[in-house]
Amino acid sequence: MAKSIKTADSTNAVLALDAKDLAILQILQQNARATVKEIAEKIHLSTTPVHERIKRLEETGVIKQYATLLDHTKVRKGLMVICYVSLKQHNKNAGAKFIKSIQEMNEVIECYNISGEFDFMLKVVAESMDDYYNFHVNKLSQAENIGHVQSVFVMGIIKQTHVLVH
């Protein structure tokens, strides 16, 4: 039995996803380079409705972007660090300044606003421990309003996926 998922688009309106939408998303998550023709054959629709569905999924923000996933060790970014950051001040302006500074740091590949002891969790990649040290001392620690940083070094990746729809 097919399931239907409701999701909010960029205007926060609820968008119903039917079984064909979910099938399209599943295919694109596995291979973003799949052609409309290939997708149409797999889900048993003609190319025009598949194209229209993909366009709607893009326009409503269900599909945010298409990306190429790289093996970080093969592009000389073999060290991955999770940084927990707490800010000194917790007002809107201070948080916005921190977020702006993080967005400009290429070493930070993901940033999450979190609850608990820390305010943010960063996923940082670096070439080496020296490279990370340079990032920590000369970039991250220089960001305005930093209270405390705790670094956790990733020793191995057990599971890493981008698949949301199964």
Secondary structure as GFF3:
##gff-version 3
##sequence-region A 1 166
A	DSSP	beta_strand	5	8	.	.	.	ID=ss1
A	DSSP	beta_strand	14	17	.	.	.	ID=ss2
A	DSSP	alpha_helix	19	30	.	.	.	ID=ss3
A	DSSP	alpha_helix	36	43	.	.	.	ID=ss4
A	DSSP	alpha_helix	47	59	.	.	.	ID=ss5
A	DSSP	three_ten_helix	72	75	.	.	.	ID=ss6
A	DSSP	beta_strand	79	87	.	.	.	ID=ss7
A	DSSP	alpha_helix	92	103	.	.	.	ID=ss8
A	DSSP	beta_strand	108	113	.	.	.	ID=ss9
A	DSSP	beta_strand	120	126	.	.	.	ID=ss10
A	DSSP	alpha_helix	129	138	.	.	.	ID=ss11
A	DSSP	three_ten_helix	140	142	.	.	.	ID=ss12
A	DSSP	beta_strand	146	153	.	.	.	ID=ss13
###
